[in-house]
Structures are given as C-alpha cells and as structure tokens.
Amino acid sequence: MRWCPSPLLHLVRCMLLRSCARKGRIRLPLCLKERWAYTKVLSRSLYFSSLTDSDVVFDSVFEPVFWSVDYVTRWFGLVFVCLVVILTSTVVIIAYAVLLPMVLRTYSAGWIVWHICYGHWNLVMIAFHYYKATKTSPGHPPTVKSDIPFVSVCKKCIMPKPARTHHCGICNRCILKMDHHCPWLNNCVGHFNHRYFFSFCLFMTLGCVYTSISGRNLFLDAYNTLETKFQTPAPSYSFLDKLFNKSIIFVWVLTSTVAVSLGALTCWHAVLISRGETSIEKHINGKETERHAQHGQIYRNPFNYGKLNNWKIFLGVERKRHWVTRVLLPSEHRPYSDGLTWDIYPGKKDVILV
C-alpha cells in the first residue's frame, strides 16, 4: 500500500493549476484594455433592451447614408424651389403670350369669361398656398422647461416630444405633427403648414388638368404640324409659328405629366387626411395594428374622428360659410390646436355650427 496523504496531493494540484494559469494569461496594455472595453459596450448597445429590433440596427448601420442624403437634400432645397417657380412662371407666360390672344380671337364670349375667371382664380390659389407653405414654420416643440405633456424624448434633440411630433434629420429639429420633409418646398410639412401644402398640391393638380384638357386639340394640331414637316415637304413656317407650336407641346407635356404624378400624391394625402393620420403615422399605425392583432386586440387611431370631421378639423371649417371663405378662397386662419396637445375634439358630433 502506497502512502499519499490527501493534503499533500491537494497542494500539488493547486500549484500545477496556478502555474498553468500564469502561462496562459496575457497581459494587455492599458490603452488596448480601454479600447476593448469600449468596443464591447458599443456592441452590447445594439441589444441593450427588449425594444431594440431590426429597424434600430438598420438605422445604426445606415446612419452615414442617411446623413449624406439629408445633407444633399438640405442644400438642394433652394434649387427645387427655384425649379418650381421657373416652370410655373414659364407656363403662365406662355398662357398669356400665346394662348390668351388665340382664345380672345376664336372663342365665344361665354368661354372667354370662363377661361379668364377660372384660370386667374386657380393661379391665385396656387401662388398663395405655395408661398405660405414655404414660408410658414411647421411648428416646433418648446426648447425650455414647460408643463406640456409629452410621450417620449427625442434621441437627437434630447428634448421631450409631444404627441405626433417627430424629428426631421434635414431641418435637424423636431416638428409638430410632422408629415414629411418636402424638398420642393425646402421646408417640413407639419402642423401649421400642412393645409397650405395640401391645398397647393390640389390646386396645382386642378390647374394642370384644366390646362391639359383645354389644350388637347391645340397640342394635337401643333404635333401634327411638326410631324408633317419632318415626313413630307410642308410650307415654310415663320419663327413665330414654330415657337407657337413648340410652346403648345411643351406646356401640354409638362402639365399632363405633373397632373398624373402630383394627382397621385394628392389622392394619397387625401386618403391619409380622411383617416386622421400623417405619412409617418401611417407606418406607425400599421405596426401598432399588427402588434395588437398578435394579442387578439384591435388598434384604433386616437386622432381619427370620422372622415367628414377629419376634413373639417384639417381645413379649419367651423361654419358652413367657411367652405367658401377658408377652402375656396385664400385664407390665413390657423389650424385647430397648438400642435402640443390634441384634446381638440373628444366627441363624435358635428363641428359645424348653424
């Protein structure tokens, strides 16, 4: 029998383990330890809570791309505004210099009165609402301490955000009831200029449709004239005749294209207004609907008061005459609420007063 006391065996075992640990241990410099710790903190920040999802990871990875797009859009906003003014002014100049003399020569008195009255009314509504949409501030939450209720804290501004408020990366500010940033306005579409933006889109679409329908026969005549010139020998045209035909074609093609594209955008915003939501809230409400459906619940938009009432709130219609004075005529009336609190219309009753 061999004699091997257990205390001695335990001592030998501990010495062997300690020596192995010393050999396998790598001592890093302090600067490398700090950087490694910082890297671990950054990696863990991507999944620091249960609220983190694929959208957060996507935003973090593509943040440089978003920043570049915001930077370019911010500086090209003035270019887009100038483009809108130049194209609209060109159409108006052609209408006065080319179309109006022909209308006065060939149309009857009734049609002349109709075209002059409707055309000028539509032009005034377009110019007024575009100017107000670009120059009116969409509204911003207060930057000082206040008692206004808020629903979250902006990660960019580090300031409280009231309901329906979102941060605009291009303006680099939080916007009240933000819909989107429009480069054609060089401004955000928010609480105080949303009506101006939609009215501009609506009346610009109506103006383009009116011009396209009214000038269809003129366009066909001008196009056939130029087409005949290239196919068969045709009588010589003066410079003014060529300019007239090309101007007609330019106006018709431009207004028809804008009528289709801007008309689709206007219809989309009309649907959103009928639902009492903005473009951003459309995505948020869709996600909330799916999340509630998973738990067997039904999500309802708290700012939806019914289609007609949503339009009354959006347009600021309080009395029946306001459909004319505030909708069909230029009006600078302010919208309901201050954009900070939304206890505007808790009931479902009609807001029109008799």
C-alpha positions in Angstrom: 0.0 0.0 0.0 1.3 3.4 -1.0 1.1 6.3 1.3 -0.2 9.5 -0.3 -1.8 11.9 2.1 -4.7 14.0 0.7 -3.3 17.4 1.9 -0.1 16.9 0.0 -2.0 15.9 -3.1 -4.2 18.9 -2.9 -1.2 21.2 -2.5 0.5 19.8 -5.6 -2.7 20.1 -7.6 -3.2 23.8 -6.7 0.4 24.6 -7.6 0.0 23.0 -11.1 -3.2 24.8 -11.8 -1.7 28.2 -10.7 1.3 27.7 -12.9 -0.8 26.8 -15.9 -3.0 29.9 -15.4 0.1 32.1 -15.3 1.4 30.7 -18.5 -1.9 31.2 -20.4 -2.6 34.7 -19.1 -1.9 37.6 -21.5 -1.4 41.0 -20.0 -2.6 43.7 -22.4 -1.6 47.3 -22.2 -4.0 49.7 -20.6 -4.9 51.6 -23.8 -5.8 48.3 -25.5 -7.9 47.3 -22.5 -9.8 50.5 -22.7 -10.5 50.2 -26.4 -11.6 46.6 -26.0 -14.0 47.6 -23.2 -15.4 50.4 -25.4 -15.9 48.0 -28.3 -17.8 45.6 -26.0 -20.0 48.5 -24.8 -20.8 49.5 -28.4 -21.6 46.0 -29.5 -23.9 45.5 -26.4 -25.7 48.8 -27.1 -27.3 47.2 -30.2 -29.3 44.9 -28.0 -29.4 46.7 -24.7 -33.2 46.3 -24.2 -36.1 44.3 -25.5 -37.4 47.3 -27.5 -34.4 47.0 -29.9 -35.4 45.5 -33.2 -34.2 45.2 -36.8 -35.2 48.9 -37.5 -32.8 50.1 -34.8 -30.0 48.0 -36.2 -30.8 49.1 -39.7 -30.8 52.8 -38.7 -27.5 52.4 -36.9 -25.7 50.7 -39.8 -27.0 53.1 -42.5 -26.7 56.3 -40.4 -23.8 57.6 -42.7 -26.0 57.1 -45.7 -29.0 58.9 -44.1 -26.7 61.7 -43.1 -25.4 62.1 -46.7 -29.0 62.2 -48.1 -30.1 64.7 -45.5 -27.1 66.9 -46.2 -27.6 66.9 -50.0 -31.4 67.5 -49.7 -30.8 70.4 -47.3 -28.5 72.2 -49.8 -30.6 71.4 -52.9 -33.9 72.5 -51.4 -33.4 76.0 -52.8 -32.7 74.6 -56.3 -36.0 72.7 -56.2 -37.9 75.8 -55.2 -36.4 77.8 -58.0 -37.3 75.0 -60.4 -40.9 75.1 -59.3 -41.1 78.9 -59.7 -39.3 78.8 -63.1 -41.5 76.1 -64.6 -44.8 77.6 -63.3 -43.8 81.1 -64.5 -42.9 79.6 -67.9 -46.4 78.1 -68.2 -48.0 81.3 -67.1 -46.0 83.4 -69.6 -46.9 81.1 -72.5 -50.5 81.2 -71.4 -50.6 85.0 -71.5 -48.4 85.5 -74.6 -49.6 82.6 -76.8 -52.8 81.1 -75.6 -54.8 84.1 -74.4 -54.6 86.1 -77.7 -55.8 83.0 -79.6 -58.7 82.5 -77.1 -59.8 86.1 -77.5 -59.8 85.7 -81.3 -61.6 82.3 -81.6 -63.7 81.6 -78.5 -67.2 82.8 -77.7 -67.8 85.4 -75.0 -69.1 82.8 -72.5 -66.0 80.6 -72.9 -63.7 83.7 -72.7 -65.2 84.7 -69.4 -65.0 81.1 -68.1 -61.3 80.7 -69.0 -60.3 84.1 -67.7 -62.1 83.8 -64.4 -61.2 80.1 -63.6 -57.6 80.5 -64.8 -56.9 83.5 -62.7 -58.6 82.1 -59.6 -56.6 78.9 -59.9 -53.4 80.8 -60.4 -54.0 82.9 -57.3 -54.7 79.8 -55.2 -51.6 78.1 -56.4 -49.3 81.1 -55.8 -50.8 81.9 -52.4 -50.7 78.4 -51.0 -47.2 77.7 -52.3 -45.8 80.9 -50.8 -47.5 80.1 -47.4 -46.3 76.5 -47.5 -42.7 77.5 -48.0 -42.7 80.5 -45.6 -44.8 79.2 -42.7 -43.0 77.4 -40.0 -44.4 73.8 -39.4 -44.1 74.3 -35.7 -41.6 73.2 -33.1 -41.9 72.0 -29.5 -40.6 74.4 -26.8 -36.9 74.2 -26.0 -37.4 75.4 -22.4 -38.9 73.6 -19.5 -42.6 73.5 -19.5 -45.6 71.6 -18.2 -46.7 70.4 -21.6 -47.4 66.6 -21.6 -45.0 64.6 -23.8 -44.9 60.9 -24.9 -41.2 60.4 -25.5 -37.8 62.0 -25.6 -36.1 62.8 -28.9 -32.8 60.9 -29.2 -31.3 63.6 -31.4 -32.5 66.8 -29.6 -32.6 65.2 -26.2 -35.9 67.1 -25.6 -39.4 66.0 -24.7 -41.6 65.2 -27.7 -45.4 65.9 -27.6 -47.8 63.5 -29.3 -47.5 63.4 -33.1 -44.1 65.1 -33.0 -41.1 63.7 -34.9 -37.5 64.6 -35.6 -36.5 65.8 -39.1 -32.9 65.0 -40.0 -32.8 67.6 -42.7 -34.1 70.5 -40.6 -32.3 69.0 -37.6 -35.3 69.9 -35.4 -38.4 68.3 -34.0 -41.6 69.1 -36.0 -45.1 69.2 -34.6 -47.4 66.8 -36.3 -44.7 66.1 -38.9 -45.8 64.6 -42.2 -42.6 64.7 -44.2 -39.8 67.0 -45.4 -40.7 68.3 -48.9 -37.7 69.3 -51.0 -40.0 71.2 -53.4 -40.9 73.5 -50.5 -37.5 73.5 -48.9 -39.5 73.1 -45.7 -41.0 70.5 -43.5 -44.7 69.8 -43.7 -46.1 70.0 -40.2 -48.9 71.2 -38.1 -49.1 74.9 -39.2 -48.4 74.5 -42.9 -49.9 71.1 -43.7 -53.1 72.7 -45.0 -51.1 75.0 -47.3 -49.1 72.1 -48.7 -52.2 70.0 -49.5 -54.1 73.0 -51.0 -51.1 73.8 -53.2 -51.0 70.2 -54.4 -54.7 70.1 -55.0 -54.9 73.4 -56.9 -51.8 72.7 -58.9 -53.3 69.4 -59.9 -56.5 71.1 -60.9 -54.6 73.7 -62.9 -52.6 71.1 -64.7 -55.7 69.0 -65.5 -57.5 72.1 -66.7 -54.6 73.1 -69.0 -54.1 69.6 -70.3 -57.8 69.2 -71.2 -58.2 72.7 -72.6 -55.1 72.5 -74.7 -55.5 68.9 -76.0 -56.7 70.0 -79.5 -54.1 72.6 -79.7 -51.4 70.1 -78.8 -52.6 67.6 -81.5 -52.6 70.4 -84.1 -49.1 71.5 -83.2 -47.8 68.0 -83.0 -49.3 67.1 -86.4 -47.8 70.2 -87.9 -44.3 69.4 -86.7 -44.7 65.7 -87.7 -45.8 66.6 -91.2 -42.9 68.9 -91.5 -40.4 66.0 -91.0 -42.2 63.5 -93.1 -43.3 65.4 -96.2 -42.4 68.8 -97.7 -44.5 71.4 -96.0 -44.9 75.1 -96.5 -42.3 77.1 -94.7 -43.2 78.4 -91.3 -42.0 81.6 -89.7 -40.1 81.6 -86.5 -43.1 82.7 -84.5 -45.2 79.8 -85.9 -42.5 77.3 -84.9 -42.2 78.9 -81.5 -46.0 78.8 -81.1 -46.2 75.1 -81.9 -43.3 74.1 -79.6 -44.7 76.2 -76.8 -48.0 74.4 -77.0 -46.3 71.0 -77.0 -44.1 72.0 -74.0 -47.0 73.2 -71.9 -49.2 70.2 -72.7 -46.5 67.6 -72.0 -45.4 69.4 -68.7 -48.9 69.9 -67.3 -50.0 66.4 -68.3 -47.0 64.8 -66.5 -47.5 67.0 -63.4 -51.2 66.2 -63.4 -50.6 62.5 -63.2 -47.7 62.5 -60.7 -48.9 65.2 -58.4 -52.5 64.0 -58.7 -51.5 60.6 -57.4 -49.7 62.3 -54.5 -52.7 64.5 -53.8 -55.0 61.5 -53.7 -52.7 59.7 -51.3 -52.7 62.6 -48.9 -56.4 62.9 -49.2 -56.8 59.3 -48.0 -54.5 60.0 -45.1 -56.4 63.1 -44.1 -59.6 61.1 -44.2 -58.1 58.7 -41.8 -56.8 61.4 -39.5 -53.1 60.5 -39.8 -49.9 61.7 -41.5 -47.5 59.9 -43.7 -45.3 59.0 -40.7 -48.3 57.9 -38.6 -49.4 55.7 -41.4 -46.4 53.4 -40.8 -46.7 53.7 -37.0 -50.4 52.8 -37.0 -49.7 49.9 -39.3 -47.1 48.5 -36.9 -49.4 49.1 -34.0 -52.3 47.3 -35.7 -50.1 44.2 -36.3 -48.8 44.3 -32.7 -52.3 44.5 -31.3 -53.6 41.8 -33.7 -51.0 39.4 -32.3 -52.6 39.7 -28.9 -56.1 39.5 -30.2 -56.8 43.2 -29.9 -57.9 45.9 -32.3 -55.9 49.1 -32.6 -57.8 52.4 -33.2 -56.2 55.6 -34.2 -56.9 58.1 -31.4 -56.8 61.0 -33.8 -59.5 59.7 -36.2 -62.8 61.4 -35.6 -64.5 60.2 -38.8 -63.9 61.1 -42.4 -66.0 64.3 -42.6 -64.9 65.5 -39.2 -61.3 64.9 -40.0 -61.6 67.1 -43.1 -63.3 69.8 -41.0 -60.5 69.8 -38.5 -57.8 69.8 -41.2 -59.4 72.6 -43.2 -60.5 74.6 -40.2 -64.2 74.6 -41.1 -66.3 75.7 -38.2 -69.3 77.1 -40.0 -70.9 76.4 -43.4 -69.6 79.6 -45.0 -66.1 78.5 -44.2 -66.2 76.0 -47.0 -66.1 79.1 -49.3 -64.1 81.6 -47.3 -61.5 79.2 -45.9 -61.4 76.5 -48.6 -62.2 78.1 -52.0 -60.6 81.4 -51.2 -57.1 82.3 -49.8 -57.2 82.2 -46.0 -54.5 82.5 -43.4 -56.6 81.0 -40.5 -54.6 78.9 -38.1 -55.4 75.2 -37.6 -57.1 73.7 -34.6 -54.9 73.2 -31.5 -51.4 74.5 -30.9 -49.8 71.2 -32.0 -48.7 70.4 -28.5 -51.9 69.0 -27.0 -54.5 67.1 -29.0 -57.7 67.2 -26.9 -59.3 69.1 -29.8 -62.4 67.2 -30.5 -63.2 64.5 -28.0 -66.7 63.9 -29.3 -68.0 62.5 -32.5 -70.6 65.2 -33.1 -70.7 67.6 -36.0 -68.4 70.7 -35.5 -70.3 72.9 -38.0 -72.3 75.5 -36.2 -75.6 76.7 -37.6 
